[in-house]
Amino acid sequence: MTRYLQAVPLAMIVLVVTQLSYVALSNSGFEMHRMVIWTTEAVAFLGITVLALVALAQNSRLAPAWAAIAVSGVLNVVQVGMGLAMFGPLKDAGEAMAPAYEAVVAGAFFLYFAGKWLFGLAAILVGAAMLRGTGLAKAAGVLAILSGLAAMAVNLLGMATGMAWIFPAGAAGTAATLLLAIALAMTLWERPEGQP
């Protein structure tokens, strides 16, 4: 089963690529297809959630990390769904619906911050498990822990204060996602079959 769990770090890399692409395209003024990017993210989050739940069912030694990953996946599917299904119609409804639009956007980004916070927690937990190793594994563990701490701190501020933290929280969360993916891939690669 560990072989299937190796799809989780790959899905996380997809998320990093989509988020970097979204920011780069937004900043360049390039007309993008949000539906394609956000639907890709939704599918990645669904896959991550299901596989993390599989790892939990196997009594994984990293059960707390897998639980954080699974809950993050659920929160992120909801926030992406809000963006896909609600942002457009509310924005197009005109000035009278502006307060509702702003509330929905704020709610979606609260879930975004919470999901990044949980990926940060997972990065800390996986990184801590890697500290027992040596060399590259230990270094990857330290980097995962540091990125996880930064993601948790900045995304906590985002949850508490809102949209002002979107770019630093997104950057810290994306870095933690990347380092979590690397740490998780290294951990899964070294474990015997059936012991994620």
Buried (B, 14 or more C-beta within 10 A) or exposed (E): BBEEBBBBBEBBBBBBBBBBEBBEBEEEEEEBEBEEBBBBBBBBBBBBBBBBBBBBEBEBBBBBBBBBBBBBBBBBBBBBBBBBEBBEEBBEEEEEBEEEBEEBBEBBBBBBBBBBBBBBBBBBBBBBBBBEBEEEBBEBBBBBBBBBBBBBBBBBBBBEEBBEBEEBBBBBBBBBBBBBBBBBBBBBEEBEEEBB
